[in-house]
Amino acid sequence: MAKSRTSTTTTTSTTTSSGGGGSGSACYVYPDTPATPGIVTPDVVYERSVYMNGSMTMDDGTVVPIWGFVDTATGAMGGMDASGPFPSPPMRINVGTIVHTKLTVPMMNGIHTIHHHGIEPADHSDGVGHVTWDVNGTYTYQWRPMSPGTYFYHCHTNTVLHAEMGMYGALIVDPPEGPGTLLSGGPTYNMEAFWVVDEIDTRWHNKSWSAGTCGTDEGFHLLEPDYFIITGVDGSGTSAMNLPPISANMQVGQKCLARYVCAGYHPQHIRIPAGLHAKAYISDGRALPTPMDAGSFKAISGERYDIILEPDQPGEYIVEFDIVDWITGNVWGTVRTNVVVTG
């Protein structure tokens, strides 16, 4: 849904930084990307490239430019003229799996990284741009998740812009039992729903990948969203991750695992109807000491919750997510999804 705002001023960057191989602009030199130290044979390999010419159509017909990652193992190709899914293709592995994420950034596509948010690998595989190195070419990240739960991966170069543009995707870590069990020893679930909630400020979506990196004021101190989305859809619809829809359809006696991610920059207030008996078992990839009543709670940017819904009565239940200004506390907008329960 769209929301009007008081300011529509746009500042467009004309500064372009080069990168990779020790090159850079006058204001920053990008360090060389070395070979991955300590690399071993992986159990699973994910291959990713970037696309820079995607778009998302809102419910009022407005087309918003987006960027993201593509899965090159499936034949998808990244590039300045390529498009891809939003959110980006998911990664899903079991606890203890040795994973390689091979990132290839095509020439002229700028500088990017992949940061596996919450996984805590070694520094050289953490993907934090400038702190370690940025990728213009190919680099392999090596990591091994040790705690089940909902995570996500995202670009960590010029992060404030690249994440806003859509450069993120789900990262799911299952216990050794695999999908259907949230934590070893329980609880279990019958189905999943993905609630990845984000806000869009369309003024930010006409920038170059390097906007602001040389000190120009790009207006990134002010995020005034005019669209509000859930799992890549403008308030309703089906998931972009080729997984079950964001609106769950279930029966009394079944359990639905809702994987919630606060993917925006403003705080969010989540309201789940009492009839769904929602309890959160995991927060930010770590099991809670005791399950948390998740009927009403607040989250900030990057926060995740694994919530099990266990309704005991049929009906249609509406779940609401308010996007709240982090300074004023005013509600910018609300997205909703539904849970349909049959007897």
N, C-alpha and C positions, 0 to 999 in steps of 0.2 A: 504494500500500500504506500502511496506517496503522502508526504506531509510538507506543507508550505514552510518557508523560513523567511527570516527578515533580511538576510544578506546573501547576495548571489555573486559577489565579486570573485573573479577567477584570475589567478596569477599563473602564467605558463612559463616553464623553465626553458631557457635557451642554452644552458650549460650542459655539455656532454663530457663525461669522464670516460677515458679508455681504461682497459684493465687486462689483467692476466699477464703472465710471463714477466713480472716485474715492471710492467708499464703502468701508466697512470696519467692523471691530469696534473696541472700545475699545483693543485692543492692537496693531492693525495697520490701516493705511489702504492699500487697493489702488490703485495709480496708474491714471490713465485709459489706455485702450487707443487709441493713435493710428492713423491710417491708415498702411498699410505704406509707408515711404519708399523711393523709387527703384524703384517697382514697374514691371515691363515685361510684355510679352505672353509668356505661358508656352507651352512645348511640351506640357506635361501638367498637368492639374489633378486633385488628389485632394480629395474632400469628406468631412469627418469630423464626426460629432457624438458625444456620449457617452451611454452607458446606465449606469443605476445600480441595476438590479434583476435582474441576471443570476444564474445559479447553475451550479454544476458538481457532478455526482454522482460520488462516489468509488466504488472497486470494492467497498466494504463497504456501499454504499447511503447514506452520509452526503451530505447536500446542503449545499454551501458557497456562501455569497453571493459574487458577483464583480461587478466593474465593468469597463467597457472602452469601445472606440470602435466605431461603426458607419459604414458607407459610405453616406452619404445620397444619393450619385449613383445608387445602385441602388434607391432608394425607402425604404430603412430609415430609421426615425426614432428619435432619441434621446429621453431623458427619464427622469424619476424612476421611471416604471413600465415602461420599455422594457428589453429584454434583447438580447443579441447574441452573436457568436461569441467564442471564446477559444482561442488568442490572437486579437487584433483583426485585421481584414482587412489583407492585406499591401499594400505599395507596391512596385512594380518598374519601374525605368527604366534607360536606358543612360547611360553616362558622358557628361557634357557637356550633358545635358538640363536645360532651365530648368523648374523645377517650382514650382507653387503648391499649398500645402496649406491649404485653407480650413476652419477649425475653427469650428463653431457650437455654443455651449453654451447649451442651453435655460434659460429662467428657472427658478429654484428648484433647478437642478442643481448648484449650487455653483460653484467656481472651478477652471478646468483650463487646461492648455496642451498643446502638442505639441512635444516636443524630438526632433529627428532625430539620434539618438545617433551621434557620430563624423563627422558631415557637415561641421561647422565653417562654418556660414553667418555672415552679418553679425549683430551683436548683436541687432538688432531682430527677427531671424527665428530666434533660437536657442531660444526657448521655455522659458527658465529662469525659473520663477515668482519673483516678488519682485525678482529682479535686473533684469529688464526690466519686464514687466507680465504679469498674469494675465488670462485671458479669461472674461468673463461676457457673452456676446453673440456677435459674429463677428469673427474676425481671419484675415488671409491671411499665411501664412509663404511667403517666396520663397527658394529654394535651388537649388544646381547642383552635383551630385556630380561629383568629378573622379577618383576611384579606385574600381575595381570591388571587389566583395566583399560580405560579409554584414554588415548593420547592423540596427538596430531603432529604432522610435520609441516614445516613452512620455510620459505626463503628468509634468511637472516642477513641479507645485504640490503641496506637502505630500508630497514624493516618496516618503519612506520608507513611507507608508501606501498611496498611490495605485498605486505599482508593485506592492506586495504584493497589492493587490486585483485585479490583472490588467490594468491599463491600459497595455498594450504590444502591439506587433505587429511583424512582420518587415518589413524594408526591404532590398530586394535591388538592388544596382547591377551591371549587366552591362557588359562592354566593348562597344565599337561593334559587334562581330560579333553581339551578342545572346546569348540563352541557348544553352548547348551549348559555349561557350568561357569558361573561367574568367578568363584573362588574354589580352590581345592577343598573338598569336603562340604561344598554348598555355599550359597544357594544355587538352584538350577532355574532355567527359564525355557519357555517354548518358542519364543520369537523375539525379534529385536526391532526397535525403532531408533532412528538417528535424529536427534534434535541439535543441529548445528546452527546457532542463531547469530546473526551478524547484522550490521547496519552499513548503509552505503551513502557516502557523500559524493554525489556525481561531479562536483567541482574538482575532486582529486583525480578523476579518471581520464584526464587528457594530458597527463604528465609524461616526460621521458623517464626511463628507468633510473637515471642518475639525479633526478630533480632534488635539489637541496643539498647534495653531497659536497658542494664547494662553497657552502655558506649562504647561498641566496635564500631569501625568505619566500617560501612556497606556500605559506599559510597552513602548514601542518600542525600549528599549535591550536587550530580551531577545527573541530570535526562537527559539522552541522548536518546530520544525516537526513536525507529526504526519501530513502527507501529502506525497508526492513525485511530481511529474508530469513528463511529457515531451510537449511540443507539445500541451498541453491535455488530456492523457489520463493517467489514473492508472497509469503504468508501462508500458502497452502499448495498441495500437489504431491508429486512423488519424488523420491530421492534421486539425486544425480549420481549415486554411488553404485547403482545396479544391485542394491540390497533392498530389504523390505521397505515399504513406504513409510514416510514420516507419520502418516495417520494410521495407527495400529487398528487392525480388525481382529478381535479375539473373542473367546468364549469364557463364560464364568468357569472358574477352576483352572484356567491357564494363567501363566505368568509371562509378562512382557518386560524385557530389559530395555529401558530407555537410556541411550548413551547421549548425554547432554554435553555440549561444548559451548562455552561463551567465546565465540570467535570474533566478537567486535571489540572496540576500544572503550565504549561506555559500559558502566555496570548494567546488570540485568536483574529483574525481579521476576521470579518464576512462581506461577500458581497452578497447582495440580489439584483437581477436585478430590474431596475427601473419599468419595466412593471408589477411587482407584487404589486406595490404601498404599500410597507410594512411600517406599523406604529406600534411602541411599546407603549402599554398602561400601562404595569405594569413592574416594575424593582424590583427584589429581594422581591417579595411579597407585594409591596406597589404601589398604583396607582400613575402614574406620573401626575403632575399638568396639563400638556398638552401632547397629544400624540407626540412621538418622531419619526422623520424620521429615519427608520431603514435600509436604503439602504446600508449604510456602517457604522460599528461601531466596537469598540474593547471591550473585556471583559477579566476579570481576574478570577482566580480560585474561584469556588463557585458562581459566578454571574449568575443570571437568568433574562430572558426577556420573556414577553408574547407579541407576535407579530401577528398582523392580516394582512393577505395577501388578497388583493382585486383586482385581475387582471381584466382589461377591454378588453384584446385582447387574442385570443387563441394562443397557442404555447408551446414550451418546454423551461422552464427557469432553469438554473443551479445556485444553491446556493453553495457558496464556503466558507470554513472555513480554514484559515491559522493558524497553530500552530507556534507561534513565540517565540524564545528564550528570556527569561525575562532579560538577561544581554546584549547580543549582538544585539538583534533585528532581527537576521537572521531567515528565515523561515525554520523550521525543516521539515514540510510536510503539505499537504493540503488534506482535505476530501471534498467530493462533494455529493450533493443529488439533485434530480430534482423535479420540479413542473410542471406537465402536465396539460394544460388548454385547454379544448375543447369549441367550440362555442355554 
